Amino acid sequence: MTDVRYRMSLPVIRSLGKEGFHIIATERKICKKGAELGFYSKYTSETAYISDAEENPAQFVADLKKLSESCTERPVIIPVGITSLLAMCENRDEIAKFADASLPAISSIELANDKSRLIPFAANIGVPVPETTFLKENETAEELSLRITYPAVIKLPAGEMLGLSPDERYKIANTKEEFLQSYQNFAKYGGDILVQQYITGDGYGVSAVFGKNHEPLEIFCHHRLREYPASGGPSCFCESADIPELADYAVKLLRALDWVGVAMVEFKGSRETGFYLMEINPRFWGSSALAPNSGCNISLALCRAARGDEAPEYTHFSPRYKVGHKMRFLLQDLLAFPAYLRRSKSKIKFALSFISGLLNPCISDGVLDIRDIRSSIRYLKCALKKTDSIVR
């Protein structure tokens, strides 16, 4: 496994460790000492430092090859970070010589990562998308601000590739002045800037693992109940869900992309107003731990896909996990509490519900696990030192 500094590496390590896998956790040589979260899990068998996939992709692949040659059997490689995933996708043929991996074609992942291309692609195959516009030829940002409706969402098409955190990749503008300020700030990155209709409702995710025949071996749906920051960010409190129509949309979209491997398709909306595609996350997503906590072993399905397992043709969605299981990220949820309290119609009722949730042993945590205490403590130490970045 690569990029074990990320918190979403832990549910993968823990899920596969419980299945008896021998896990080699790897991290960039430039990673700050102590930040290699996965190194501290009791389920990690070995650790290794390798070259950075973005700075030196050729050496990154060479390092993976060297590690693979030290294994007693042909290994499966699981990339966690986006730069590692891209480097492996660009070198799929070379990777296949020494290891198994479930990787989409580089053309598929580039399309999925670029919202300026993904939105019209999805609309063309019947997946609902928000109304989206761009700056027209010879049009100024001032003129654009006059022809859109507010609130509006301004997005960078490939913000993750720029190293931006989720809440830095878009802004919500309620007025012309806010729009022009945000547009100017995004313009410094170059390229197109998306302006989208603001969609009300909650966030939903459909996660899936696709085999080499482009059919899903596993599907998992979740519902975002709270986010941090509350204005729009990664989920800090969520639950497993049963949403067949979203599963159908996600499968339709990923099939059209000839997808292989893991992905999370994000939607926003409600049953009353409809659901709309927001983006595709072509790797393990922030709240990945909810899947195994609900009884859905996405990580094992990814290993099966890497080994060549295929699924029958998808026809309908029927969850094979516990629906309604709730999970939180404690630190983020505590940070989000004041904002949700302010917007609550009944502050006392919300506060009591929040406190009772903290005391509810049936609500799992996305990172903290007493059965894997060293990695849990390491996460807390890192998060408390860098609250603004790590806890997101």
C-alpha positions as CSV (number, residue, x, y, z in Angstrom):
1,M,0.0,0.0,0.0
2,T,1.2,3.5,-0.8
3,D,0.5,6.8,0.9
4,V,-0.2,5.6,4.4
5,R,0.0,9.1,5.8
6,Y,-3.7,9.5,4.8
7,R,-6.3,8.5,7.2
8,M,-8.2,6.5,4.6
9,S,-5.3,4.1,4.4
10,L,-6.2,2.8,7.9
11,P,-9.5,1.1,7.0
12,V,-7.8,-0.6,4.1
13,I,-4.9,-1.8,6.3
14,R,-7.3,-3.0,9.0
15,S,-9.7,-4.7,6.7
16,L,-7.1,-6.6,4.9
17,G,-5.1,-7.3,8.0
18,K,-8.1,-9.0,9.6
19,E,-8.3,-11.2,6.5
20,G,-4.8,-12.4,7.1
21,F,-3.0,-10.4,4.4
22,H,0.7,-9.6,4.8
23,I,0.7,-5.8,4.4
24,I,3.7,-3.7,3.4
25,A,2.9,-0.1,4.2
26,T,4.9,2.4,2.1
27,E,5.3,6.1,2.4
28,R,7.3,8.8,0.5
29,K,10.9,9.4,1.7
30,I,10.1,13.1,2.1
31,C,7.2,12.4,4.5
32,K,7.6,14.0,7.9
33,K,8.7,11.5,10.4
34,G,5.8,10.4,12.6
35,A,3.1,11.3,10.0
36,E,3.2,7.8,8.4
37,L,-0.1,6.8,10.0
38,G,-0.3,3.3,8.6
39,F,3.2,2.4,10.0
40,Y,1.6,2.4,13.4
41,S,-1.2,-0.1,12.8
42,K,-0.9,-3.5,14.4
43,Y,-2.0,-5.0,11.1
44,T,1.0,-3.6,9.2
45,S,3.5,-6.4,8.6
46,E,6.4,-4.3,7.1
47,T,7.1,-0.7,6.4
48,A,9.2,0.9,3.6
49,Y,10.0,4.4,2.3
50,I,9.8,4.8,-1.5
51,S,10.2,7.7,-4.0
52,D,7.6,10.3,-4.4
53,A,5.2,9.4,-7.3
54,E,4.8,13.1,-8.4
55,E,8.5,14.1,-8.2
56,N,10.0,10.9,-9.7
57,P,7.3,8.6,-11.1
58,A,9.9,6.3,-12.8
59,Q,11.8,5.7,-9.6
60,F,8.5,5.3,-7.8
61,V,7.6,2.4,-10.1
62,A,11.2,1.0,-9.7
63,D,10.9,1.1,-6.0
64,L,7.6,-0.8,-6.1
65,K,9.2,-3.4,-8.4
66,K,12.1,-3.9,-5.9
67,L,9.6,-4.3,-3.0
68,S,7.6,-6.8,-5.1
69,E,10.6,-8.9,-5.9
70,S,11.2,-9.3,-2.1
71,C,7.8,-10.8,-1.6
72,T,7.4,-14.6,-1.4
73,E,4.4,-14.5,-3.8
74,R,3.2,-12.1,-6.5
75,P,1.7,-9.1,-4.5
76,V,-1.3,-6.8,-5.0
77,I,-0.4,-3.1,-5.0
78,I,-3.0,-0.6,-3.7
79,P,-2.4,3.1,-4.4
80,V,-4.1,5.4,-1.8
81,G,-3.1,8.9,-3.0
82,I,-4.0,10.4,-6.3
83,T,-0.4,11.0,-7.5
84,S,0.5,7.4,-6.8
85,L,-2.6,6.2,-8.6
86,L,-1.8,8.4,-11.6
87,A,1.8,7.2,-11.8
88,M,0.6,3.6,-11.6
89,C,-2.1,4.1,-14.3
90,E,0.5,5.7,-16.6
91,N,2.7,2.6,-16.1
92,R,0.0,-0.1,-16.0
93,D,1.9,-2.4,-18.4
94,E,5.1,-2.1,-16.5
95,I,3.3,-2.7,-13.1
96,A,1.6,-5.8,-14.5
97,K,5.1,-7.5,-15.1
98,F,5.7,-7.8,-11.3
99,A,2.4,-7.2,-9.4
100,D,-1.3,-7.3,-9.6
101,A,-3.3,-4.0,-9.4
102,S,-6.8,-2.9,-10.3
103,L,-6.2,0.3,-12.3
104,P,-8.3,2.3,-14.7
105,A,-6.9,3.4,-18.0
106,I,-5.2,6.8,-17.7
107,S,-7.7,8.3,-20.2
108,S,-10.6,7.2,-17.9
109,I,-9.0,8.7,-14.8
110,E,-8.2,11.9,-16.5
111,L,-11.8,12.3,-17.7
112,A,-13.1,11.5,-14.2
113,N,-10.7,14.0,-12.6
114,D,-11.7,16.9,-14.9
115,K,-15.1,18.2,-14.1
116,S,-15.1,20.4,-17.2
117,R,-15.2,17.2,-19.3
118,L,-17.0,14.9,-16.8
119,I,-20.2,17.1,-16.5
120,P,-21.1,17.1,-20.2
121,F,-20.0,13.4,-20.5
122,A,-22.4,12.4,-17.7
123,A,-25.2,14.6,-19.0
124,N,-24.8,12.9,-22.4
125,I,-25.5,9.5,-21.0
126,G,-28.5,10.6,-18.9
127,V,-26.9,11.1,-15.4
128,P,-28.4,14.3,-13.9
129,V,-25.9,17.2,-13.5
130,P,-26.2,20.8,-12.2
131,E,-26.5,23.6,-14.7
132,T,-23.0,24.4,-15.6
133,T,-21.4,27.3,-17.5
134,F,-18.0,28.7,-18.3
135,L,-16.5,32.0,-19.3
136,K,-17.4,32.4,-23.0
137,E,-15.0,33.6,-25.6
138,N,-14.4,37.4,-25.3
139,E,-16.6,37.4,-22.1
140,T,-15.3,39.0,-18.9
141,A,-15.9,37.7,-15.4
142,E,-18.0,40.8,-14.8
143,E,-20.3,39.9,-17.7
144,L,-20.4,36.3,-16.5
145,S,-21.5,37.5,-13.0
146,L,-24.5,39.2,-14.5
147,R,-25.9,36.2,-16.4
148,I,-25.8,33.6,-13.6
149,T,-28.2,33.1,-10.8
150,Y,-27.2,33.1,-7.1
151,P,-26.2,31.4,-5.0
152,A,-23.6,30.0,-7.5
153,V,-20.8,27.5,-7.0
154,I,-17.3,28.3,-8.5
155,K,-15.1,25.2,-9.0
156,L,-11.7,24.3,-10.2
157,P,-12.1,21.4,-12.6
158,A,-9.1,19.4,-11.2
159,G,-8.5,21.0,-7.8
160,E,-7.1,17.8,-6.2
161,M,-4.3,17.7,-8.8
162,L,-3.3,21.1,-7.6
163,G,-2.9,19.8,-4.0
164,L,-5.9,21.7,-2.7
165,S,-8.0,20.5,0.2
166,P,-11.6,19.7,-0.6
167,D,-13.0,23.0,0.8
168,E,-10.3,24.9,-1.2
169,R,-11.5,23.5,-4.5
170,Y,-14.7,25.5,-4.7
171,K,-16.5,28.5,-3.3
172,I,-20.2,29.4,-2.9
173,A,-21.0,32.9,-4.0
174,N,-24.2,34.5,-2.8
175,T,-23.6,37.9,-4.4
176,K,-21.9,39.3,-7.5
177,E,-19.1,40.7,-5.3
178,E,-18.4,37.3,-3.7
179,F,-18.4,35.7,-7.2
180,L,-15.9,38.1,-8.6
181,Q,-13.6,37.8,-5.6
182,S,-13.7,34.0,-5.8
183,Y,-13.3,33.9,-9.6
184,Q,-10.3,36.1,-9.4
185,N,-8.7,33.9,-6.7
186,F,-9.2,30.8,-8.8
187,A,-8.0,32.4,-12.0
188,K,-4.4,32.4,-10.7
189,Y,-4.4,28.6,-11.2
190,G,-5.1,28.9,-14.9
191,G,-7.4,26.8,-17.1
192,D,-11.2,26.8,-17.2
193,I,-13.3,27.6,-14.1
194,L,-16.7,26.0,-13.7
195,V,-19.7,27.9,-12.5
196,Q,-22.6,25.7,-11.4
197,Q,-26.1,25.9,-10.1
198,Y,-26.2,25.6,-6.3
199,I,-27.8,22.3,-5.4
200,T,-29.7,22.2,-2.1
201,G,-29.9,19.0,-0.1
202,D,-27.5,16.5,1.4
203,G,-24.5,14.8,0.1
204,Y,-24.5,11.1,-0.9
205,G,-21.8,8.8,-2.1
206,V,-21.8,5.6,-4.2
207,S,-18.6,3.7,-3.8
208,A,-17.8,0.7,-6.0
209,V,-15.1,-1.7,-7.1
210,F,-15.2,-2.7,-10.8
211,G,-13.5,-5.8,-12.2
212,K,-11.7,-5.9,-15.5
213,N,-15.0,-6.6,-17.3
214,H,-16.3,-3.2,-16.1
215,E,-18.9,-4.6,-13.8
216,P,-19.1,-3.9,-10.0
217,L,-17.9,-6.6,-7.6
218,E,-19.0,-4.5,-4.7
219,I,-21.2,-1.4,-4.2
220,F,-21.6,0.8,-1.1
221,C,-23.9,3.8,-0.5
222,H,-23.6,6.4,2.2
223,H,-25.3,9.6,3.3
224,R,-23.5,12.6,4.7
225,L,-25.2,13.8,7.9
226,R,-22.7,16.5,8.8
227,E,-19.6,18.0,7.1
228,Y,-16.5,19.9,8.2
229,P,-16.5,22.7,7.4
230,A,-20.2,22.9,7.7
231,S,-20.4,25.2,4.6
232,G,-19.2,22.2,2.5
233,G,-16.4,19.8,3.1
234,P,-15.7,16.1,3.8
235,S,-18.2,14.3,5.9
236,C,-17.6,14.1,9.7
237,F,-20.8,12.3,10.5
238,C,-22.3,9.9,8.0
239,E,-24.4,6.7,7.7
240,S,-24.7,3.7,5.4
241,A,-27.7,4.0,3.1
242,D,-29.8,2.1,0.5
243,I,-30.3,4.4,-2.5
244,P,-30.9,2.2,-5.6
245,E,-31.3,5.1,-8.1
246,L,-28.0,6.6,-7.2
247,A,-26.3,3.2,-7.4
248,D,-27.8,2.8,-10.9
249,Y,-26.5,6.3,-11.9
250,A,-23.0,5.5,-10.6
251,V,-22.8,2.1,-12.3
252,K,-24.0,3.7,-15.6
253,L,-21.4,6.4,-15.4
254,L,-18.5,4.2,-14.4
255,R,-19.4,1.6,-17.0
256,A,-19.3,4.4,-19.6
257,L,-15.8,5.3,-18.4
258,D,-14.7,1.7,-18.8
259,W,-13.8,1.8,-15.2
260,V,-11.6,-0.7,-13.4
261,G,-10.8,-0.5,-9.7
262,V,-12.2,1.6,-6.9
263,A,-14.1,4.9,-7.2
264,M,-16.6,7.0,-5.2
265,V,-19.3,8.9,-7.2
266,E,-20.6,11.8,-5.2
267,F,-24.2,13.2,-5.6
268,K,-26.1,16.0,-3.9
269,G,-29.8,16.6,-3.5
270,S,-32.9,14.8,-2.2
271,R,-35.7,12.5,-3.3
272,E,-38.0,15.5,-3.6
273,T,-35.8,17.8,-5.7
274,G,-33.7,15.1,-7.4
275,F,-30.1,14.1,-7.2
276,Y,-27.2,15.6,-9.1
277,L,-23.7,14.5,-9.9
278,M,-21.0,16.4,-8.1
279,E,-17.8,14.6,-8.9
280,I,-16.0,11.3,-9.1
281,N,-13.3,10.4,-6.5
282,P,-11.1,7.9,-8.4
283,R,-9.5,6.5,-5.3
284,F,-10.3,5.6,-1.7
285,W,-12.5,8.4,-0.3
286,G,-12.3,10.2,3.1
287,S,-15.0,8.3,4.9
288,S,-13.9,4.9,3.5
289,A,-14.0,3.4,7.0
290,L,-17.8,3.5,7.0
291,A,-17.9,0.6,4.5
292,P,-16.1,-2.0,6.5
293,N,-17.7,-0.7,9.7
294,S,-21.1,-1.5,8.0
295,G,-20.0,-4.9,6.8
296,C,-18.9,-4.1,3.3
297,N,-15.3,-5.1,2.6
298,I,-14.4,-2.8,-0.3
299,S,-10.7,-3.4,0.2
300,L,-11.1,-7.2,-0.2
301,A,-13.1,-6.6,-3.3
302,L,-10.3,-4.5,-4.7
303,C,-7.8,-7.3,-4.1
304,R,-10.2,-9.7,-5.8
305,A,-10.5,-7.4,-8.8
306,A,-6.7,-7.1,-8.9
307,R,-6.4,-10.9,-9.0
308,G,-8.8,-11.0,-12.0
309,D,-12.2,-11.7,-10.4
310,E,-15.1,-10.5,-12.4
311,A,-18.7,-9.8,-11.4
312,P,-21.9,-10.8,-13.3
313,E,-23.7,-8.0,-15.2
314,Y,-25.2,-5.5,-12.8
315,T,-29.0,-5.3,-13.0
316,H,-30.2,-3.9,-9.7
317,F,-28.9,-2.7,-6.3
318,S,-29.4,-4.7,-3.1
319,P,-27.2,-3.7,-0.2
320,R,-25.1,-6.5,1.3
321,Y,-24.2,-4.5,4.4
322,K,-26.0,-3.0,7.4
323,V,-28.0,0.0,6.3
324,G,-28.2,2.9,8.8
325,H,-24.9,2.3,10.6
326,K,-23.5,5.7,11.7
327,M,-19.9,6.7,11.8
328,R,-18.1,9.9,12.9
329,F,-14.7,11.5,12.8
330,L,-14.6,12.7,16.4
331,L,-12.3,15.7,16.1
332,Q,-13.9,17.0,12.9
333,D,-17.4,16.5,14.3
334,L,-16.5,18.5,17.4
335,L,-15.2,21.3,15.2
336,A,-18.3,21.3,13.1
337,F,-20.6,21.3,16.1
338,P,-20.8,25.2,16.6
339,A,-21.8,25.8,13.0
340,Y,-24.5,23.2,13.1
341,L,-25.7,24.4,16.4
342,R,-26.1,28.0,15.1
343,R,-28.1,26.9,12.1
344,S,-30.3,24.5,14.1
345,K,-34.0,25.6,14.7
346,S,-34.0,23.9,18.1
347,K,-30.5,24.4,19.6
348,I,-31.2,22.5,22.8
349,K,-32.6,19.5,20.9
350,F,-29.6,19.5,18.6
351,A,-27.1,19.8,21.5
352,L,-28.8,16.9,23.4
353,S,-28.8,14.8,20.3
354,F,-25.2,15.5,19.6
355,I,-24.1,14.7,23.2
356,S,-26.2,11.5,23.2
357,G,-24.5,10.5,20.0
358,L,-21.1,10.9,21.6
359,L,-22.1,8.5,24.2
360,N,-23.6,5.9,21.8
361,P,-21.3,2.9,21.5
362,C,-23.1,1.8,18.3
363,I,-21.7,4.8,16.5
364,S,-18.2,3.9,15.2
365,D,-15.3,6.2,14.6
366,G,-13.6,6.6,11.3
367,V,-10.1,6.4,12.7
368,L,-10.1,5.8,16.4
369,D,-10.2,2.1,17.3
370,I,-9.1,0.7,20.6
371,R,-8.3,-2.6,18.8
372,D,-5.6,-0.7,16.9
373,I,-4.5,1.7,19.6
374,R,-1.1,2.8,18.3
375,S,-2.4,4.1,15.0
376,S,-5.3,5.8,16.8
377,I,-3.0,7.6,19.3
378,R,-0.6,8.6,16.4
379,Y,-3.6,10.1,14.5
380,L,-4.6,12.1,17.6
381,K,-1.0,13.4,18.0
382,C,-0.8,14.5,14.4
383,A,-4.2,16.0,14.3
384,L,-3.8,18.0,17.5
385,K,-0.5,19.4,16.2
386,K,-2.0,20.4,12.8
387,T,-5.7,20.9,13.5
388,D,-6.5,22.9,10.4
389,S,-5.1,20.4,7.9
390,I,-4.8,16.9,9.3
391,V,-8.3,16.7,10.8
392,R,-9.9,17.4,7.4
